[in-house]
Amino acid sequence: MRGLLLFTSIFFLAFASCKNCTRYTYGYIIDRETSKPIQGAEVRSHAALDDKSRDHRVTYTDSTGWFETAFELDGVAKCGNLKLIISDSNYHTAYEADLQPGDTIFLYRIKK
């Protein structure tokens, strides 16, 4: 009887702690020196959870430098971080984690 009770308790706790998780963010990518939007910058996003990367997505900024991205994980114990890698061939790559919606990311132009 104790074995069944222990098994049932562990089984319940394992599934009760699992949840679905969605993280969403949006923002602007701007040139640090000119304060002008960067059109066509690549924004790669992924869920970082327990040193693993899941739900990879890629989007690009529009003419105003605006982008939006998200991730969705099902059946996880904790949500994880939304990590971004922003790149454009004329700028230094930027790495961001858990960007607040509406934030602006400034990129530095590569000096040639």
C-alpha positions as CSV (number, residue, x, y, z in Angstrom):
1,M,0.0,0.0,0.0
2,R,2.8,2.4,0.9
3,G,4.6,1.7,-2.4
4,L,1.4,2.5,-4.4
5,L,0.9,5.7,-2.4
6,L,4.5,6.8,-2.9
7,F,4.3,6.0,-6.7
8,T,1.0,7.9,-7.0
9,S,2.5,10.9,-5.2
10,I,5.6,11.0,-7.3
11,F,3.6,10.6,-10.5
12,F,1.2,13.4,-9.5
13,L,4.0,15.8,-8.6
14,A,5.9,15.1,-11.8
15,F,2.9,16.0,-14.0
16,A,1.5,18.7,-11.8
17,S,4.8,20.7,-12.0
18,C,4.7,20.5,-15.9
19,K,3.2,23.5,-17.7
20,N,3.1,25.1,-21.1
21,C,5.3,28.2,-21.5
22,T,5.2,31.1,-23.9
23,R,7.6,34.0,-24.0
24,Y,7.1,36.9,-26.4
25,T,9.0,40.0,-27.1
26,Y,9.3,42.8,-29.7
27,G,11.4,45.8,-30.2
28,Y,13.5,47.9,-32.5
29,I,17.0,47.5,-33.9
30,I,18.7,50.9,-34.3
31,D,22.1,52.1,-35.5
32,R,24.0,53.4,-32.4
33,E,25.7,56.3,-34.2
34,T,22.9,57.6,-36.5
35,S,19.9,56.5,-34.4
36,K,18.3,55.3,-37.7
37,P,16.5,51.9,-37.9
38,I,18.3,48.9,-39.4
39,Q,16.1,47.2,-42.0
40,G,16.7,43.5,-42.7
41,A,18.6,42.7,-39.6
42,E,18.3,39.0,-38.7
43,V,16.9,38.2,-35.3
44,R,17.4,34.6,-34.2
45,S,15.6,33.5,-31.1
46,H,15.4,30.3,-29.0
47,A,14.4,29.0,-25.7
48,A,17.4,28.4,-23.4
49,L,16.5,25.8,-20.8
50,D,18.9,23.7,-18.8
51,D,21.8,24.4,-21.1
52,K,19.8,23.3,-24.1
53,S,18.4,25.3,-26.9
54,R,14.9,24.7,-28.2
55,D,12.3,26.2,-30.5
56,H,14.6,28.1,-32.8
57,R,13.0,30.9,-34.8
58,V,14.3,33.5,-37.3
59,T,12.7,36.8,-38.2
60,Y,13.9,40.1,-39.8
61,T,13.4,43.7,-39.0
62,D,11.2,45.8,-41.2
63,S,11.9,49.3,-42.6
64,T,11.4,50.8,-39.1
65,G,13.8,48.4,-37.4
66,W,10.8,46.6,-35.7
67,F,10.7,42.9,-35.0
68,E,8.7,40.4,-32.9
69,T,9.4,36.9,-31.8
70,A,8.4,34.3,-29.3
71,F,8.8,30.7,-28.2
72,E,6.5,28.0,-27.0
73,L,7.4,25.0,-24.8
74,D,4.9,22.4,-23.7
75,G,5.2,20.3,-20.6
76,V,8.1,21.9,-19.0
77,A,8.8,22.4,-15.3
78,K,10.2,25.9,-15.7
79,C,9.9,28.3,-18.6
80,G,13.5,29.2,-19.6
81,N,15.0,32.3,-21.1
82,L,14.2,33.9,-24.4
83,K,17.6,34.5,-26.0
84,L,18.2,36.6,-29.1
85,I,21.1,36.9,-31.5
86,I,20.8,40.0,-33.7
87,S,23.1,40.2,-36.8
88,D,23.6,42.3,-39.9
89,S,26.6,42.1,-42.1
90,N,27.4,45.8,-41.5
91,Y,27.1,45.6,-37.7
92,H,28.6,43.8,-34.7
93,T,26.4,40.9,-33.6
94,A,24.4,41.5,-30.4
95,Y,23.4,38.9,-27.9
96,E,20.4,39.6,-25.6
97,A,18.4,37.5,-23.0
98,D,14.9,38.1,-21.8
99,L,14.5,41.4,-23.7
100,Q,11.5,43.4,-22.3
101,P,8.8,44.0,-24.9
102,G,9.3,47.3,-26.6
103,D,13.0,47.7,-25.8
104,T,15.4,49.1,-28.3
105,I,18.7,47.3,-29.2
106,F,21.5,49.5,-30.5
107,L,24.0,48.0,-32.9
108,Y,27.5,49.3,-33.5
109,R,28.6,49.6,-37.2
110,I,31.7,47.7,-38.2
111,K,34.5,50.1,-39.0
112,K,36.1,49.4,-42.4
